[in-house]
Amino acid sequence: MVFARVVGNVVCTRKDDKLVGSKLLMVQPVGLDDKPRGHALVAIDSVGAGEGELVLLVQGSSARQTPRTENTPVDCTIFAIVDTIEKDGRIVFTKRKDKMEA
């Protein structure tokens, strides 16, 4: 699992039939410090995420384990929108605070 920020939308008018109706988002993997880690990726959205949100990604064969992505040609799936992260007994991220700062 990887933390990532949703940074954009990807629109494809022609795509594999198994992806018709799926929302594709551009995501930037980030660390707990919210700094970019690696290259941006395209992920299929299985939870209704929106631009700017902190999400959890799964890649590889695990990306095809959600009801929306089963038996589809995907390698990266957004499977959760992060509400809170607690580390070493303290809150290091909250969605509410994140939205206030945006």
Sequence and secondary structure as in RCSB ss.txt:
>XXXX:A:sequence
MVFARVVGNVVCTRKDDKLVGSKLLMVQPVGLDDKPRGHALVAIDSVGAGEGELVLLVQGSSARQTPRTENTPVD
CTIFAIVDTIEKDGRIVFTKRKDKMEA
>XXXX:A:secstr
 EEEEEEEEE  SS  GGGTT EEEEEEEB TT  B S  EEEEESS   TT EEEEEEGGGGG STTTTTSS S
EEEEEE  EEEETTEEEEEHHHHHHH 
